[in-house]
Amino acid sequence: MQRNDGIIATGGSNVVGNAVASGRDARAEARNSGPTQADGGQQRSPQEIGELLSRLIDELGRSDHPERADLIETAKDAREEVTSPTPRKSKLKFIATGLVAAVPGFTALAALAKTIEEAVRGL
């Protein structure tokens, strides 16, 4: 099991990694005991990201999103890329960011797209 104790800060002003502390005699300490995602989940494998993309494709197919056909095609391209022997991370990050930007008004799609984006960043 992997743990992330988060940020512990006490007491002036000090910055350590992602930890920031302010106040008299500030001390910041960032602990990271393993790879995790911003959503609190574990780092995901390319196959797991492919499964998330498949879920997004299914959800898009059931949605009334005006650009669903294009988004489905984009998600299929991303799924193919992430499950390839040598996925191009920069391409995947670009696609994931685009998917997140395309579905903000669709709550379920937006949450799933954000999970995918965070998982891709963890590759």
N, C-alpha and C positions, 0 to 999 in steps of 0.2 A: 504494500500500500504506500502511496506517495502522499506527502503532506505539504501544505503551503501555510506557514504560520503568519503570512501577511507582513504588515509593516508594524514595527514597534518603535515608538518615538517617545523620548522623555526629555524634560528640561529645556538658550540662545538660538542659534540658527545653524543647521547642519544639513547637508545633502549627501546621501549615500545611495548609489544606484537609483532606485525608484522611490526611495524613502526621503521624505522632507520633514524636518522638525523645526519649530520656531518657538521661542520663549527663552527665558533665562537658562543658561547652561544646557542648551538643547543637545540632544543626542539622537541620531537616527540610526536604525538598524533594519536592514531588509533581509528577510530570510526567505529562501526559496528552496525547498527540499526536493523539488522535482518538477518536471514539465507539467503544467496545467493550462487550461484555457480560461479566458476571461469569464466564461459562463459557469466556471466552477468544475467543469468536467475534465477528464484526462485528455492528454494529447491523443489525437485520433490518427489512425493509419490511413494511407491512401484508399484502401478498400472501404473503410468506414465513411470517409468523405464521399466516395462514390455512392454509397448507400444513401447518404444525406441528400446528395444531388438527385438521386432517383426519387426520393420522397418529394423534393421540390418540384420535379417534373410532374409527378402525379398531382400534387396540389395545384400547380399552375394549370394543368389540364382541366381541373374541376372548377377553377376560378373564372371570374368574368373580367379578368385583367385585360385591358385593351391591347396590350402588346404580348399576350401570352404565347402566341406562336413563335415570335422571335426569342422570347425568354426561354422557352422550352428548347429551342435549337441551341441557344447559348449554353444552357445547363447541360445539354447532351454533349456539347463540345468539351465542356469542363470535366464532365464525368469520364470521357474518353482520355483526356489529357492526364487527369489525376491517377488513372489506373494504368497508364502506359509504363513501360519499363524505366523510362527516365523522364518523369514529369517536369515540365518547365514551371518552376515556382513563380517566376515573375508574371508569366501569362495567367496562371491560376489566380494570383493575387489581384490582377487587373480585372479578370472576369468576376471574381467574388465581390469585389468592390462595386462593380457595375450592377450586379444582381441586387445587392443591398440598396443601391440608389434607385433602382427601378420599381421597388415594391413597398415604399413607405406607407402607403395608404391601406395596405392589405396586411393586417396585423399578423396572422398566422404565417403568411409568406415572408414577412419582414423578419420575424423571429427566427425562422428556419434559415433564411438567407444570411442573417447575422451569425448564426451558429456555424454555417459553412465558411463564412469569411474568417472567423476566428480560428477554425480548424486548419484552414489553408495557411494562415500565418504561423501556425505551430509546426508546419512541416519541416 
